[in-house]
Amino acid sequence: MDTPEQPQIYLITPPTIDPATFPDRLARVLDGTEIACIRLALAGSDEDAIARAADACREVAHARDVALVISNHVLLAQRLGLDGVHLDDAARSVRAARKELGADAIVGSFCGTSRHDGMTAGEAGADYVAFGPVGDVSLGKGTRAERDLFQWWSEMIEVPVVAEGGLTPELVAELAECTDFFGIGDEIWTAENPLSALNTLIAPMKTGG
């Protein structure tokens, strides 16, 4: 697969979604710009609610040939016919998830700001590693994934890398040269028009800053 000249967009759903209205919002974004993958990042552990949300999003995503992965629920990914799983525990579950889901599934790993965890996840079979937050968000430990981490990774490691968390147009411009994907979620879903918010956020990437 050729490396694209600019990062691809990896869409992250809100933690709670309404299966009656969110699929339409999602469809408008997918129809308006090229999306590489969607992560179903739902809060809570109500399997019925997660399944309803997953079914609604899968229909929209797969109709447009966009892969849909789910955060952490390896068995649900299998049961619900999703394309893989995104793990939030750095490298700890990658090997087990790969064994469970098979070689064709997408297995991704969020590694915070740890270069070591990223390398371990890659060695364990992760298809991509995500670092973040790159911007100011209240979650996490208050540490940020700085540009030099992405720069080093892009020069030294072949596993694709995702920059996510607190993205701004300025950060998109700064990181566009050294990341494969931008993980974008909260930055757009609170807007009345998510597609417009997305286009504003990634505009510097398309103009080279």
Buried (B, 14 or more C-beta within 10 A) or exposed (E): EEEEEBBBBBBBBBEEBEBEEBBEBBBBBBEBEEBBBBBBBBEEEEBEBBBBBBEBBBEBBBEEEBBBBBBBBBEBBBEBEBBBBBBBEBBBBBBEBBEBBEEEBBBBBBBBBBBEBBBBBBEBBBBBBBBBBBBEBEEBEEEBBEBEBBBEBBEEBEBBBBBBBBBBBEBBBBBBBBBBBBBBBBBBBEEEBBBBBBBBBBEBBEEEE
